Amino acid sequence: MANAVTAGAAASLLPGLPDEIVIWEVLVLLPPKSLLRCRAVCRAWRRTTSAPGFLLAHHGRQPSLPIVCEFKKSDGYYKDILTFDHRAAPAAARLQHFAQLDNDNSDFFSLQASCDGLLIIAACTTTYRPCLSVCNPATRQRALLRQPRDASLFSVLGMYLHRPSGEYRLLLYRTCNWLSIDRHDLLAERRIGCYISTLGSDQAPRYIGGPEAVSAVAFDTPALVRDSFHWSPVQKHKGKNGLVIVFDTTAESFRQIHAPIVPAKSYIFEMDGKLGIYNYDNAMKIVDIWMLADYEGEVWEHKCRVKLPVAEIRGLFGRREGQWDVIVASTDGVILLLISLGKWLFHVDIDGQLVDSFHRDCKKISACGLQLKHTLVPHTFFTALEEYAVNAAPFI
């Protein structure tokens, strides 16, 4: 890979330093914005930092950061999208703004999925017709996805790279909603269940079925582990193990594994290639975290119990107190607890210590459960899609 990147460089990139060091110990570590600025130095720098092998390596070195959304109005839809990087200094830089969505034209935006630096954004116009767009915040590319005419009956379960074909695909779930009451022909044409749609393809979504339990997790954020989506446990009976629904993105088939016994609703996350589940007790302000120690044997271990710093948070938040929204995420092997309270976002570690607090000028701030790993890798499907643009709406 190194030889392929440096082969086209006629002169040294930096006098006095071997190109190997400049490329693989300096440039590859730069954030996307800084790397794009480097391309203006000279042709050799532009050629080097545009090579496919280098861009793949650069993407691999980027951290996977929790996405945080700011709600500007009380309508429940958001406008500003940020990432949270606990390693950044100073502390004020840990919330990093990367996109501002333009909903001045009465479109309502919401994030649906994230994969390899790409985002799927849903926009609902005043006509209530949903539209899905694929975006790359690092390159500010955006294009409209082709959708079936009954698109309002579909929800996005996740986006993934299908490794055998190299295609990016959407896993969709088609259900019955209020439209089917007046338009019975829609349900007659297509079956309820899961479908697969390929980005950039003219083909209609392909039906693959799926277990009935998928409907119970249709709006949950999955965790991608071992090239498979995993959804929060579906617990049918209190005091018994729930089942984690698993979708293999290579075979494109479903199966189920056992979950730990948890007292109430639980949520799923990924940490260093392992599966984690957490449960939040709102009354006691306690978070329990389990990790799947043996994937094949389906053996779960209770990792820790985190008592949230209630007194400190209440002291910063003031007398008024609303709903505590807790998200557990992982970045570079570090478990983060992000707590949202109105205009406040709190970072708590697994020892229950309050690490950071952030106050934003918005209606509400909240972590959404998705993560972003920036990429400058070019994707050919963009130009094959409708309304392809760079630095255009919804970005402002």
C-alpha positions in Angstrom: 0.0 0.0 0.0 2.8 2.4 0.9 4.6 1.8 -2.4 1.3 2.4 -4.3 0.9 5.8 -2.6 4.4 7.1 -3.0 5.1 5.7 -6.5 3.7 8.9 -8.2 5.7 11.3 -6.1 8.6 12.7 -8.1 10.1 14.7 -5.2 10.2 14.5 -1.5 7.0 15.7 0.2 9.0 17.4 3.0 12.7 18.0 2.7 14.7 16.2 5.4 12.0 13.6 6.1 11.3 10.3 4.3 8.0 10.2 2.5 7.1 7.1 4.5 7.1 9.1 7.7 5.3 12.1 6.3 2.5 9.9 4.8 2.0 7.1 7.4 2.9 9.0 10.6 1.7 12.5 9.9 -0.8 12.9 7.0 -2.8 9.7 7.7 -3.5 11.0 11.2 -4.9 14.4 10.2 -8.7 15.1 10.5 -10.5 15.3 7.2 -10.7 19.1 7.1 -6.9 19.5 7.7 -6.2 16.8 5.1 -8.3 18.6 2.5 -6.4 21.8 3.2 -3.1 20.0 2.7 -4.0 19.3 -0.9 -3.5 23.0 -1.7 0.3 22.8 -0.8 1.4 21.4 -4.1 0.6 18.7 -6.7 2.6 16.1 -5.0 0.7 16.5 -1.7 -2.6 16.5 -3.6 -1.7 13.3 -5.5 -0.5 11.6 -2.4 -3.5 12.4 -0.3 -5.9 11.5 -3.1 -4.6 8.0 -3.6 -7.2 5.3 -2.9 -4.9 3.3 -0.7 -4.1 6.3 1.4 -7.8 7.3 1.7 -8.7 3.9 2.9 -5.9 3.9 5.5 -6.9 7.4 6.6 -10.5 6.4 7.1 -9.3 3.4 9.2 -7.4 5.7 11.5 -10.4 8.0 12.2 -12.2 7.5 15.5 -15.9 6.3 15.6 -17.6 9.2 17.4 -21.1 9.3 19.0 -23.4 11.6 17.1 -25.2 14.4 19.1 -28.2 16.3 17.7 -29.5 19.7 18.6 -33.2 20.4 18.4 -33.9 24.0 17.5 -37.6 23.9 17.9 -40.2 22.1 19.9 -41.4 20.1 16.9 -39.0 17.2 17.7 -36.9 17.6 14.6 -33.3 18.8 14.6 -31.1 21.1 12.7 -27.5 20.9 14.0 -25.5 17.7 14.1 -22.3 17.3 16.2 -19.9 14.5 17.2 -18.6 14.0 20.7 -14.8 13.3 21.1 -13.8 12.8 24.7 -10.1 13.0 23.7 -10.2 16.5 22.3 -8.6 19.4 24.1 -9.6 21.8 25.4 -12.9 20.4 26.8 -14.9 22.9 24.9 -13.7 21.3 21.6 -15.1 17.9 22.5 -18.5 18.8 20.9 -17.6 19.2 17.3 -20.1 20.6 14.8 -20.0 19.0 11.4 -23.4 19.7 9.8 -26.2 22.2 9.9 -29.4 21.1 8.2 -31.5 23.6 6.4 -35.1 23.2 7.3 -36.2 26.7 6.6 -38.2 25.3 3.6 -40.4 23.4 6.1 -38.6 20.1 5.7 -38.2 18.1 8.9 -34.9 16.1 9.1 -34.0 13.1 11.1 -31.0 10.7 11.0 -31.9 7.2 10.1 -28.5 5.3 9.7 -24.8 5.7 9.6 -22.1 3.5 8.0 -18.4 4.2 7.0 -18.8 7.9 7.3 -22.1 8.0 5.3 -25.4 9.2 6.8 -28.9 8.4 5.7 -31.1 11.4 6.4 -34.9 11.4 6.2 -36.8 14.6 5.2 -40.5 15.0 5.5 -42.0 17.9 3.5 -45.2 19.7 4.1 -46.9 17.2 1.9 -45.8 14.5 4.4 -44.0 12.6 1.7 -40.8 11.2 3.2 -37.5 11.4 1.2 -34.3 9.6 2.0 -30.9 11.2 1.2 -27.4 9.8 1.5 -24.8 12.3 2.7 -21.0 12.4 3.3 -20.4 15.2 5.9 -16.7 15.2 5.3 -17.0 15.8 1.5 -20.4 17.5 1.8 -21.8 15.3 -0.9 -25.5 14.6 -1.0 -27.9 12.7 -3.3 -31.5 11.6 -3.2 -32.2 7.9 -2.9 -34.6 6.2 -5.3 -37.6 5.0 -3.4 -40.8 3.1 -4.1 -44.0 5.1 -4.5 -45.2 3.7 -1.1 -42.0 4.9 0.6 -44.0 6.1 3.7 -44.6 2.4 4.6 -40.9 1.7 5.0 -38.6 2.4 7.9 -34.8 2.2 7.8 -33.3 -0.6 10.0 -29.7 0.1 9.1 -27.1 0.7 6.4 -24.2 -1.7 5.7 -21.4 -2.6 3.3 -22.2 -5.9 1.6 -18.6 -7.1 1.4 -19.0 -9.8 -1.3 -20.3 -7.2 -3.8 -18.7 -4.0 -2.4 -22.2 -2.4 -2.5 -23.7 -0.2 0.2 -27.2 -1.4 1.1 -30.2 -0.4 3.2 -32.1 -2.9 5.3 -35.7 -1.7 5.3 -38.8 -2.8 7.1 -42.2 -2.5 5.5 -45.2 -2.3 7.8 -48.8 -1.2 7.8 -49.6 2.3 8.8 -52.4 4.8 8.4 -52.0 5.0 4.6 -53.0 1.4 4.1 -56.4 2.2 5.5 -57.3 4.4 2.5 -55.0 2.7 0.0 -55.5 -1.1 0.3 -53.7 -1.7 -3.0 -50.3 -0.9 -1.4 -50.4 -3.9 0.9 -51.7 -6.1 -2.0 -48.5 -5.3 -4.0 -45.9 -5.9 -1.4 -45.6 -8.0 1.7 -45.0 -6.9 5.3 -41.4 -7.7 6.3 -37.8 -6.8 5.5 -36.4 -5.6 2.2 -32.9 -4.8 0.9 -32.2 -1.7 -1.3 -28.8 -1.1 -3.0 -27.5 2.5 -3.1 -27.2 3.6 -6.7 -29.3 0.7 -8.1 -32.4 1.1 -10.3 -33.9 -2.1 -8.9 -36.8 -2.1 -6.5 -36.2 -3.1 -2.9 -35.8 -6.9 -2.7 -38.0 -8.8 -0.2 -36.2 -11.1 2.2 -38.9 -11.6 4.9 -37.4 -11.9 8.5 -38.7 -13.0 11.9 -41.9 -11.5 13.3 -39.9 -10.0 16.2 -38.3 -7.5 13.8 -41.4 -5.3 14.2 -40.6 -4.9 17.9 -37.2 -3.3 17.1 -38.0 -1.4 13.9 -37.1 1.9 15.5 -34.1 0.8 17.6 -30.5 1.6 16.6 -28.6 -1.7 15.9 -25.0 -2.5 16.9 -22.7 -3.8 14.1 -20.5 -6.6 15.4 -18.9 -9.3 13.2 -20.5 -7.9 10.1 -23.9 -8.5 11.6 -26.5 -6.1 13.0 -27.7 -6.8 16.5 -30.9 -5.2 18.0 -31.9 -4.6 21.6 -33.3 -7.7 23.2 -37.0 -8.5 22.7 -38.1 -9.7 26.2 -41.5 -11.6 26.0 -41.7 -12.7 29.6 -40.4 -10.8 32.7 -37.5 -12.5 34.5 -36.5 -14.6 31.5 -33.8 -14.2 28.9 -34.7 -12.0 25.9 -33.6 -12.6 22.4 -31.3 -10.5 20.3 -32.2 -10.3 16.7 -29.2 -10.7 14.4 -28.9 -9.9 10.7 -25.8 -11.2 8.9 -24.9 -8.5 6.3 -22.9 -11.0 4.2 -25.5 -13.8 4.0 -28.3 -11.3 4.4 -30.2 -13.6 6.7 -31.6 -13.4 10.2 -31.0 -15.5 13.3 -31.4 -14.9 17.1 -29.1 -15.2 20.1 -29.9 -15.1 23.9 -29.5 -11.9 25.9 -28.8 -11.5 29.6 -31.8 -11.3 32.0 -32.4 -7.6 32.5 -35.2 -6.1 34.7 -36.6 -3.8 32.0 -36.0 -2.3 28.6 -32.4 -2.6 27.5 -30.3 -1.1 24.7 -27.4 -2.4 22.7 -24.0 -1.0 21.7 -20.6 -2.1 20.3 -17.2 -1.9 22.0 -14.0 -3.0 20.4 -15.7 -5.5 18.2 -17.8 -6.9 21.1 -21.4 -6.7 21.9 -22.7 -4.8 24.9 -26.1 -4.3 26.5 -27.1 -1.7 29.0 -30.2 -1.0 31.1 -31.0 2.3 32.7 -33.1 2.5 35.9 -34.6 6.1 35.8 -35.9 6.0 39.4 -32.6 4.9 40.9 -30.4 6.7 38.3 -28.3 3.5 37.8 -26.9 2.0 34.6 -26.0 -1.7 34.4 -23.7 -2.8 31.6 -23.2 -6.4 30.3 -20.7 -7.6 27.7 -20.9 -10.7 25.5 -17.7 -12.5 26.7 -18.2 -15.6 24.6 -20.0 -14.9 21.3 -20.3 -18.4 20.0 -21.3 -19.7 23.5 -23.7 -16.7 24.1 -22.2 -16.1 27.5 -22.8 -12.7 29.0 -20.9 -11.1 31.9 -22.0 -8.2 34.0 -19.3 -5.6 33.4 -20.3 -2.9 35.9 -23.0 -0.9 37.6 -22.7 2.9 37.3 -24.3 5.1 39.8 -24.9 8.4 38.1 -23.7 11.6 39.9 -27.2 12.9 40.6 -26.2 15.7 43.1 -23.6 17.2 40.7 -25.9 17.1 37.7 -28.8 18.6 39.6 -26.6 21.3 40.9 -25.5 22.3 37.4 -28.9 21.8 35.9 -30.8 23.9 38.5 -34.0 23.2 40.3 -35.9 22.1 37.3 -35.4 18.6 36.2 -36.8 16.7 33.3 -36.3 13.3 31.7 -32.8 11.9 31.9 -31.9 10.4 28.5 -28.9 8.1 28.8 -26.8 6.7 26.0 -23.9 4.3 26.5 -21.3 4.4 23.7 -17.7 3.4 23.1 -14.8 5.2 21.4 -11.4 3.5 21.1 -12.2 1.0 23.8 -13.5 3.7 26.3 -17.1 3.4 27.5 -18.9 6.7 27.6 -22.2 7.6 29.3 -23.8 10.6 27.6 -26.8 12.1 29.6 -29.1 14.6 28.1 -31.2 17.0 30.1 -32.9 19.7 28.1 -30.1 22.1 26.9 -27.5 20.2 28.9 -25.3 17.3 27.9 -23.2 15.5 30.5 -20.3 13.1 30.1 -20.0 10.5 32.8 -17.4 7.7 33.0 -18.0 4.1 34.2 -16.8 5.0 37.7 -19.8 7.4 37.9 -17.6 10.5 37.8 -18.9 13.6 36.0 -16.2 14.3 33.4 -17.7 17.2 31.4 -20.9 19.2 31.1 -22.0 21.2 28.1 -24.8 23.8 27.8 -26.1 24.7 24.3 -28.3 27.4 23.0 -31.0 25.2 21.7 -34.4 23.7 22.6 -32.8 20.3 23.4 -29.6 18.4 22.9 -29.4 14.6 22.8 -27.1 11.8 21.7 -29.0 9.7 19.1 -27.2 6.3 19.4 -25.5 6.5 16.0 -21.8 7.0 15.4 -19.8 8.7 12.7 -16.4 7.6 11.4 -15.4 10.3 8.9 -14.2 9.3 5.4 -12.8 11.0 2.3 -13.0 7.7 0.3 -14.9 8.5 -3.0 -18.1 6.6 -3.7 -19.2 6.2 -7.3 -22.9 5.6 -6.4 -23.3 9.4 -5.6 -23.2 10.5 -9.2 -25.7 7.7 -10.2 -28.3 9.1 -7.9 -30.8 11.9 -8.4 -30.2 15.5 -7.3 -26.5 14.8 -6.6 -24.8 18.0 -5.3 -21.9 19.2 -3.2 -22.3 22.0 -0.6 -26.0 22.1 -1.3 -29.2 21.5 0.8 -29.7 20.1 3.3 -26.2 21.3 4.3 -25.8 25.0 5.1 
